[in-house]
Amino acid sequence: MNKPLIAPLIAGAAAALLAVAGGAYYAFKPDAAPQDAAETPTGDPGALSAEQVRKLGIRTQAAVQADAVPLGTVPGQVSLPPEAKVAVTTPFSGTVRQVMVLQGQQVRRGQPLAIVHAAEPVQFSADLSRAQADLAVDRARAKRLETLARDGIVAGARADEAAATLRRSEATVAENRRLLSLAGAGSDGTVTLRAPISGRVATVSIETGGPVGGEMAPFVIENTAALTLDLQLPERLAGQVHPGMRVSVPASGGASVGGRIVSVGASLDPATRSIAAKARLDSTDGLVPGRGVMAIVSGLSGKAQAGVSVPSQAVTRMGEDDVVFVQERGRFVRRAVSVVANAGGKAILTSGLKAGEPVAVSGIAELKSLLAEQ
């Protein structure tokens, strides 16, 4: 190879190596300034910059004073008062001739529901006619003997006997009339079943041409204008809940429906370790019978303690504790709290937090990860 050409190549390679070495020195020298001071760890996992808070999706909301702290949240089921659910029955067995309503239809009290053809009303109607004929004879006889006994023509005992026979005839006529009237039966054997209350037809268990009678209730009418609440009070609330205490349950649209305890059981159920209680609700907004709810039980007026309210999503579980993440002086700290109620999107706390303190309501999973060792 030509020696004059080798020297320039060696010089070029040496210059390139010096440039790379110089770049590495400036890149890795100890006093190099960071590219983004906001990303530099501070050693405190809870100290987050505004940019980090934004990237983690963390939002905060101030705790609100709750003047009436409830005793607790208990499971319940919406139900109907005893007088609001009535079965329609017939005292006579027979055949359905016509069904006049549909399941789910609104009916008024006394409205015809079905027409039944039965043989027994014909027999009772005949008995009534015979009893009425006997009654006329017994009445005339009793009146005649009473007059004769007063004039001393016959013994008074005969007049008394006639009066007793008259009373028996009157009782027979009245009994047959009541039976036919209670059943809504006519002399031709037709029985009209009518709605005992105003409400909605909950069930229809008969069809035209089918049998009816016995223990079967062909119709059930429900009046949902008033609702009750069946509660299961845990053992820890035994002796603390009394009639007159307020309850509230979540309804549609984030609202709540209030009510009042009307009865409390006397003993624990051995299977569920709970006490049965009953409450009457003030309204029916967004509630239907059979719906399961979580009810908040509040103390009597003047006996409630103070606490704070926060959105339910602000409270999370870490280990054995319920905790919230409180923002104080530019950092987030984990705070153990006592939750006494959690319903309707709100959690009621009695310790661990003061009104006005900002708590994280989003980005909870990220904060749990950051502050797991705090």
Steps between C-alpha positions, in 0.01 A plus 500: 500500500617854437639649825389860422134378509528315835594805706180701428280198583670451835463866584126497415435197716681655796292818472175300498599309816583824679158646410315194636701505822430866551125452450492216752685710756248786481206263501606311812685758709358521861384862494289465183159673536186280469283536191174538700521602861134404550584131439777488760403275794498680834501192724140567618255294289212723605662823380362543150541796268200657330605331174520160669158547661355582158663200332375263772145634463472596867213730599418619851186607682458655844333300777161639605363527851228240575294612797303177544725196486300176461546192712586292196397358165294180501353280226128526433228408254216719380165341580128575514307576820272215612187687392641578153517143369169311494411163348159467332330168572157341455321289764341285228673262261393536141595574141637830369257648250682829430829666603463877484849633586861442399811460713651842570174685439401781736164437669281688746335365811183304418585458130396159355794268436335177385165319482482143634215251463449280810232258618506591868351849459197339335455280807541794736256703295243218525560472875446874526168481316379217725616682811318816392178302447535338845576839650170644382306209652696509827453874532122475460479207741711674763285813477174302530616295799630811672154656473327183624739466792440862596123432508555184705365270231826299460789435729785747493747218431350446157550867416863479619557191286362677193723802566810275519406333170464843343848601616649181350335573167630856505853375571485250211386768256771741615771232475412406142483864399846569646655200326364602162595863558859425608556286194337747265278213382170517320207261512609350166835382643722776360766638733668835423853536639578864578814693597512549879738799470615741234834411348669291234423138412820320606402145402228331295498123551173403323380487143161488332348152521738388775417395857512733799450456873658321791819658636599664170496881479414587140611863538742701718461878514790724607479866590846656462391846620676421829810288559680351798854381556606165650837550672763263636681668788845351576579376848716804576189723475296289742341731756599816310217515243152595625164592348495862390855507360542630145613291201588597144554294187644599160244554223522585132692804380733507801220607735404322820173398661453542874293305746461408865553179701164364620600168661814314612528129573573376849761231426781410260441259215738209573566444128576858391599645841279800427186664638198561279361853488228673300485859371237701315626712210383856443478464119537243224723694256705255292426203730317176421400215734762229519796727427805450720654817643755619753322715759664761721368497858527833682468569872216678673491878481765662720697178548705493180875561510693723258702375205596576140376388162715416197424333164495122534780454246738696725504216754704189424620197690868446587573204721254507789423871477268727305716788376481825305782693335519854636684782323700714742780747425563376145506130582253213543487297819308188588248549783308220677131583554190351665210446259155472658288522185553470128196549277368732234852578377606646837712354779452629855816509714521551875878517543819555305387802299382855560253708302674704229799270453550408131496128421574324173186380320672361189837343428452291815671189357809701407521656847460159663797379300712804583416508871485127568803516729407827677 
